[in-house]
Amino acid sequence: MKTFEDKMHRLEEIIEMLQSPQTGLKESVKLFEEGRKLADELYAELNKAQEKIELLTVKDNEPEYTDFVGTGGIDE
């Protein structure tokens, strides 16, 4: 089974091929279908990860949302 990262990499390749003037209509449609399927799979994986994170951060039956600023997150 492909990892999330493998799927993202393939989707990036598809986008590059779709932007190329060398890619014909028939191939473009085929690539679009593959890309759409990958995008749906990636979206589902992200939603599943978000649900798991929310489940793990529930406190007193209420979601506890954490601000990652100042904790070494992406804003630092």
C-alpha positions as CSV (number, residue, x, y, z in Angstrom):
1,M,0.0,0.0,0.0
2,K,1.3,3.5,-0.8
3,T,2.0,5.9,1.9
4,F,0.4,9.3,2.2
5,E,3.7,10.8,1.0
6,D,3.8,8.5,-2.0
7,K,0.3,9.6,-3.0
8,M,1.2,13.3,-2.6
9,H,4.3,12.8,-4.7
10,R,2.3,11.1,-7.5
11,L,-0.3,13.8,-7.3
12,E,2.4,16.4,-7.8
13,E,3.7,14.5,-10.8
14,I,0.2,14.3,-12.3
15,I,-0.2,18.1,-11.9
16,E,3.1,18.7,-13.7
17,M,2.1,16.4,-16.5
18,L,-1.3,18.1,-16.9
19,Q,0.4,21.5,-17.1
20,S,2.7,20.3,-19.9
21,P,1.7,21.2,-23.5
22,Q,3.0,17.8,-24.6
23,T,0.2,15.9,-22.8
24,G,-2.6,15.1,-25.1
25,L,-6.3,15.2,-24.4
26,K,-6.8,11.5,-23.9
27,E,-3.8,11.3,-21.5
28,S,-4.9,14.4,-19.7
29,V,-8.4,12.9,-19.0
30,K,-6.7,9.7,-17.7
31,L,-4.3,11.7,-15.5
32,F,-7.2,13.8,-14.2
33,E,-9.1,10.7,-13.2
34,E,-6.1,9.3,-11.4
35,G,-5.4,12.6,-9.7
36,R,-9.0,13.0,-8.6
37,K,-8.9,9.5,-7.1
38,L,-5.7,10.3,-5.3
39,A,-7.0,13.6,-4.0
40,D,-10.1,11.9,-2.6
41,E,-7.9,9.3,-0.9
42,L,-5.6,12.0,0.6
43,Y,-8.6,14.0,1.8
44,A,-10.0,11.0,3.5
45,E,-6.7,10.2,5.2
46,L,-6.4,13.8,6.4
47,N,-9.9,13.7,7.9
48,K,-9.2,10.4,9.6
49,A,-6.0,11.9,11.1
50,Q,-7.9,15.0,12.3
51,E,-10.6,12.9,13.9
52,K,-7.9,10.8,15.7
53,I,-6.1,14.0,16.9
54,E,-9.4,15.4,18.2
55,L,-10.2,12.1,19.9
56,L,-6.8,12.1,21.6
57,T,-7.2,15.7,22.8
58,V,-10.7,15.4,24.4
59,K,-10.7,16.5,28.0
60,D,-13.8,16.3,30.2
61,N,-15.9,15.3,27.2
62,E,-15.0,18.5,25.4
63,P,-12.4,18.9,22.7
64,E,-9.3,20.6,23.9
65,Y,-7.8,22.6,21.1
66,T,-4.1,23.5,21.5
67,D,-2.4,26.5,20.0
68,F,0.9,25.3,18.6
69,V,2.5,28.7,18.5
70,G,5.4,28.8,20.9
71,T,5.6,25.0,21.2
72,G,8.1,24.4,18.4
73,G,5.3,24.2,15.8
74,I,5.3,25.4,12.3
75,D,5.0,29.1,13.3
76,E,8.5,29.0,14.9
